[in-house]
């Protein structure tokens, strides 16, 4: 009797793998209620503290006291929320790299890179949700905007581009870190960037030695452009400078991931 030839099983395609690992990452992140709550609660608390404790004492021009300061700090708070949310990505990527998940994945018909892309996609969903909550709370406590719909959406688009870039950076940190704790520590350094920018105080009010750092780091043009758009003004050159920062850093992070990821998977 002639044996029936066995047809090899077909592996899952790129889109199927991306869908599977995006859903997996979203389920894990929403089950981790503490991390999700902190990603929303901490920026909201910062907004309330800066507005009600420091807002009356801060002179940002234009008058209006706390209301003016809330309009001033809202973009920085939104980007801070994105940073806290994206830092979770480094932890979960590090767990996948160090707990043997990648070894198991190598025996399955999935493109390995879809794991990282799934984490990135779920981080975008999670961070956009957290940022939306922060903005809504801002409206509840007195934030108002003179922007029309296109300008407000352009400000949100800049924030979303920053979220995508910082998520790629945190995914890279999680991939190269030796443990989830180390990945969290490396990412924590990036969370200080909003405070050394034009986000919470005007650059002109800073010491002369700190001013060049604040002026020439990536968050300052993104915050300035988002602030201008949210208040109904033209962002000027800050918009394209911010976009260049985001696309450049994202391209560098993606290139490093493409170089390092195959080697890390091969060693796990």
Protein Blocks (a to p, Z undefined) as FASTA:
>chain_A
ZZddddddddddfklmmmmmmmmmmmmmmmmmmlmmmmmmmmmmmmmmmmmmmmmmpcge
hijijmmmmmmmmmmmmmmmmmmmmmmmmmmmmmmmmnommmmmmmpccdfklmmmmmmm
mmmmmmmmmmmmmmmmmmmnopacfbdfklmmmmmmmmmmmmmmmmmmmmmmmmmpmbfk
lmmmmmmmmmmmmmmccklocfklpcfklmmmmmmgfklmmmmmmmmmmnopaekjmlmm
mmmmmmmmmmmmmmmmmmmmmmmmmmZZ
